[in-house]
């Protein structure tokens, strides 16, 4: 039991931190599970980790979500921007093509390539902000980029921030757009997972509850402190991290 709780703690830390940073949570979860062969890895645990992150982002933005009168335009745009990912995610999931992409070679190359793309996007001059410049055209542009996040190693947060930075939104607003887009994305991923689970017996136990709670805590802290960090610093530390990880993976694969 202790070993299983430790595994849940590690997976929760990875999910909570990497889901909202531009470094790809799916890549990290796949890699750690492959390297350590965790006994707790399962569809139910994966769903529990994503639900924890979903609850955290909803709780963090609860004031914005509850104030629908003032923020109706913003959240209508978030729904519109999520439609491409929901459609393509469903098609890839039901066709099972998504499982063909879950390998270390794909992760290594996407981690490097999209890290470099993020670097160039982050050099853009700022002249737009979320409150006045986010419209249907820009959110669809970001939403189409978000489809690439279905490939492990791309990073959903990373690719949406990249798209927003290409459109010249400042780093804080780019990150907020990415976090708000995470709500439909996480909800959709959880729904598809639960849909598969309904075909089998589900047992809710202490490990499942621990996964949700721990993922919630680490996700909430990541969102809170990342938004503070991004107000003062660039994304270079995350880009450097991606490059280092990719070269470690290249060494494992090719040497």
C-alpha positions as CSV (number, residue, x, y, z in Angstrom):
1,X,0.0,0.0,0.0
2,X,2.8,2.4,0.9
3,X,4.5,1.7,-2.5
4,X,1.3,2.4,-4.3
5,X,0.7,5.7,-2.5
6,X,4.3,6.7,-3.4
7,X,3.6,5.9,-7.0
8,X,0.3,8.0,-6.9
9,X,2.2,10.9,-5.3
10,X,4.9,10.8,-8.1
11,X,2.2,10.6,-10.8
12,X,0.2,13.4,-9.2
13,X,3.3,15.7,-9.0
14,X,4.0,15.0,-12.7
15,X,0.4,15.5,-13.8
16,X,-0.2,18.6,-11.6
17,X,3.0,20.4,-12.6
18,X,3.4,19.3,-16.3
19,X,-0.3,19.7,-17.3
20,X,-0.1,23.5,-16.9
21,X,3.5,24.1,-17.9
22,X,4.7,24.1,-21.5
23,X,6.5,20.7,-21.1
24,X,3.8,18.1,-21.9
25,X,2.1,16.1,-19.1
26,X,1.3,13.1,-21.4
27,X,4.9,12.8,-22.4
28,X,6.1,12.8,-18.8
29,X,3.4,10.4,-17.6
30,X,4.2,8.0,-20.5
31,X,7.9,8.1,-19.9
32,X,7.8,7.7,-16.1
33,X,5.4,4.8,-16.4
34,X,7.6,3.1,-19.0
35,X,10.8,3.6,-17.0
36,X,9.5,2.6,-13.6
37,X,6.7,0.2,-14.7
38,X,4.3,1.5,-12.1
39,X,1.8,-1.1,-10.8
40,X,-0.8,1.7,-10.2
41,X,-0.9,2.9,-13.8
42,X,-4.3,2.3,-15.2
43,X,-7.1,4.1,-17.1
44,X,-8.9,4.9,-13.8
45,X,-5.8,6.4,-12.3
46,X,-5.2,8.5,-15.4
47,X,-8.7,9.8,-15.3
48,X,-8.4,10.5,-11.6
49,X,-5.3,12.6,-12.2
50,X,-7.0,14.6,-15.0
51,X,-10.1,15.1,-12.8
52,X,-7.8,16.6,-10.1
53,X,-6.3,19.0,-12.6
54,X,-9.8,19.9,-13.9
55,X,-11.2,20.6,-10.4
56,X,-8.1,22.7,-9.7
57,X,-8.4,25.0,-12.8
58,X,-12.1,25.4,-12.2
59,X,-11.5,26.3,-8.5
60,X,-8.7,28.8,-9.4
61,X,-10.9,30.6,-12.0
62,X,-14.1,30.2,-10.0
63,X,-14.7,33.9,-9.8
64,X,-14.4,34.3,-13.5
65,X,-16.6,31.3,-14.1
66,X,-19.3,32.4,-11.7
67,X,-19.3,36.0,-13.1
68,X,-20.8,34.9,-16.5
69,X,-22.6,38.2,-17.1
70,X,-19.3,40.1,-17.3
71,X,-17.3,37.3,-18.9
72,X,-19.8,35.7,-21.2
73,X,-17.9,36.8,-24.4
74,X,-14.7,35.3,-23.1
75,X,-16.2,31.9,-22.2
76,X,-18.1,31.7,-25.4
77,X,-14.8,32.2,-27.2
78,X,-13.2,29.5,-25.1
79,X,-15.9,27.1,-26.1
80,X,-15.5,28.0,-29.7
81,X,-11.7,27.6,-29.5
82,X,-12.1,24.1,-27.9
83,X,-14.3,22.7,-30.7
84,X,-11.4,21.6,-33.0
85,X,-9.6,19.7,-30.2
86,X,-12.9,18.0,-29.1
87,X,-13.7,16.9,-32.7
88,X,-10.2,15.6,-33.5
89,X,-9.6,14.2,-30.1
90,X,-12.8,12.2,-30.3
91,X,-11.9,10.9,-33.8
92,X,-8.4,9.9,-32.8
93,X,-9.7,8.2,-29.6
94,X,-12.5,6.2,-31.3
95,X,-10.3,5.1,-34.2
96,X,-7.5,4.3,-31.7
97,X,-5.0,6.0,-33.9
98,X,-3.9,8.1,-30.9
99,X,-2.2,5.0,-29.4
100,X,0.2,4.8,-32.4
101,X,1.7,8.2,-31.4
102,X,2.4,7.1,-27.8
103,X,6.1,6.2,-28.2
104,X,9.4,7.6,-27.1
105,X,10.7,8.6,-30.6
106,X,7.6,10.7,-31.2
107,X,8.0,12.3,-27.7
108,X,11.7,13.1,-28.3
109,X,11.2,14.8,-31.6
110,X,8.0,16.7,-30.6
111,X,9.6,17.8,-27.3
112,X,12.5,19.4,-29.2
113,X,10.7,20.8,-32.3
114,X,7.8,22.4,-30.4
115,X,10.2,23.8,-27.8
116,X,12.1,25.6,-30.6
117,X,8.8,26.9,-32.0
118,X,7.9,28.2,-28.6
119,X,11.2,30.0,-28.4
120,X,10.6,31.9,-31.6
121,X,7.0,32.6,-30.7
122,X,8.1,34.1,-27.3
123,X,10.3,36.7,-29.1
124,X,7.2,38.4,-30.6
125,X,6.6,42.0,-29.6
126,X,3.5,42.5,-27.4
127,X,0.6,44.7,-28.7
128,X,-2.5,42.7,-27.8
129,X,-4.3,41.8,-24.6
130,X,-7.1,39.3,-23.7
131,X,-9.8,41.8,-22.8
132,X,-9.8,43.8,-26.0
133,X,-8.1,41.7,-28.7
134,X,-9.4,38.1,-28.3
135,X,-12.0,37.4,-31.0
136,X,-13.4,34.4,-33.0
137,X,-10.6,34.6,-35.6
138,X,-7.8,34.5,-33.0
139,X,-9.4,31.9,-30.7
140,X,-9.9,29.6,-33.7
141,X,-6.2,30.1,-34.7
142,X,-5.2,29.0,-31.2
143,X,-7.8,26.2,-31.1
144,X,-6.4,24.8,-34.4
145,X,-2.9,24.8,-32.9
146,X,-4.3,23.0,-29.8
147,X,-5.1,20.0,-32.0
148,X,-1.4,19.3,-32.1
149,X,-1.5,18.7,-28.4
150,X,-3.0,15.3,-29.1
151,X,0.5,14.2,-30.0
152,X,2.5,13.3,-26.9
153,X,5.4,15.7,-26.3
154,X,3.8,18.7,-27.9
155,X,2.2,20.0,-24.7
156,X,-1.3,21.4,-24.7
157,X,-0.3,24.4,-22.6
158,X,2.9,24.9,-24.7
159,X,1.2,24.9,-28.1
160,X,-1.7,27.2,-27.0
161,X,0.8,29.7,-25.4
162,X,2.9,29.4,-28.6
163,X,-0.2,30.2,-30.8
164,X,-1.2,33.1,-28.6
165,X,2.4,34.5,-28.5
166,X,2.5,34.3,-32.3
167,X,-0.7,36.5,-32.3
168,X,1.3,39.0,-30.1
169,X,-0.7,38.4,-26.8
170,X,1.4,39.1,-23.7
171,X,2.8,36.1,-21.7
172,X,0.3,36.4,-18.9
173,X,-2.8,36.6,-21.2
174,X,-1.4,33.8,-23.4
175,X,-1.1,31.6,-20.3
176,X,-4.5,32.5,-19.1
177,X,-6.0,31.6,-22.5
178,X,-4.1,28.3,-22.3
179,X,-5.5,27.6,-18.8
180,X,-9.1,28.4,-19.7
181,X,-8.8,26.2,-22.7
182,X,-7.7,23.5,-20.4
183,X,-11.2,23.3,-18.8
184,X,-13.0,21.9,-21.9
185,X,-9.9,19.8,-22.8
186,X,-9.6,18.1,-19.5
187,X,-13.4,17.7,-19.3
188,X,-13.4,16.1,-22.7
189,X,-10.5,13.7,-21.9
190,X,-12.1,12.7,-18.6
191,X,-15.5,12.1,-20.4
192,X,-13.9,9.8,-23.0
193,X,-12.0,7.9,-20.3
194,X,-15.1,7.5,-18.2
195,X,-17.0,6.4,-21.3
196,X,-14.6,3.5,-21.7
197,X,-14.7,2.7,-17.9
198,X,-18.5,2.2,-18.0
199,X,-17.8,-0.9,-20.0
200,X,-16.1,-2.5,-17.0
201,X,-16.6,-2.6,-13.3
202,X,-15.3,0.5,-11.4
203,X,-14.0,0.4,-7.9
204,X,-13.4,3.7,-6.1
205,X,-10.8,3.2,-3.4
206,X,-8.3,5.2,-1.4
207,X,-5.8,5.3,-4.3
208,X,-8.3,6.9,-6.6
209,X,-9.3,9.5,-4.1
210,X,-5.6,10.2,-3.3
211,X,-4.9,10.6,-7.0
212,X,-7.7,13.2,-7.4
213,X,-6.8,15.1,-4.2
214,X,-3.0,15.2,-4.8
215,X,-3.4,16.1,-8.5
216,X,-5.7,18.9,-7.5
217,X,-3.2,20.3,-5.0
218,X,-0.2,20.2,-7.3
219,X,-2.2,21.5,-10.3
220,X,-3.6,24.5,-8.2
221,X,-0.1,25.4,-7.0
222,X,1.3,25.2,-10.5
223,X,-1.3,27.5,-12.0
224,X,-1.0,30.0,-9.1
225,X,2.8,30.3,-9.2
226,X,3.2,30.0,-12.9
227,X,1.0,33.0,-13.5
228,X,3.1,35.0,-11.0
229,X,6.3,33.8,-12.6
230,X,5.3,34.6,-16.2
231,X,4.5,38.2,-15.2
232,X,8.2,38.7,-14.5
233,X,10.2,36.2,-16.6
234,X,10.4,34.7,-20.1
235,X,9.7,31.1,-21.1
236,X,13.3,30.3,-21.7
237,X,13.7,28.0,-18.7
238,X,11.0,25.7,-20.0
239,X,12.4,25.8,-23.5
240,X,15.8,24.8,-22.2
241,X,14.2,22.0,-20.1
242,X,12.5,20.7,-23.3
243,X,15.8,20.7,-25.2
244,X,17.6,18.8,-22.4
245,X,14.9,16.2,-22.1
246,X,14.8,15.7,-25.8
247,X,18.6,15.1,-26.0
248,X,18.4,12.6,-23.1
249,X,15.7,10.8,-25.0
250,X,17.8,10.9,-28.2
251,X,20.7,9.3,-26.3
252,X,18.4,6.5,-25.0
253,X,16.9,5.9,-28.4
254,X,19.9,6.1,-30.7
255,X,22.9,5.1,-28.6
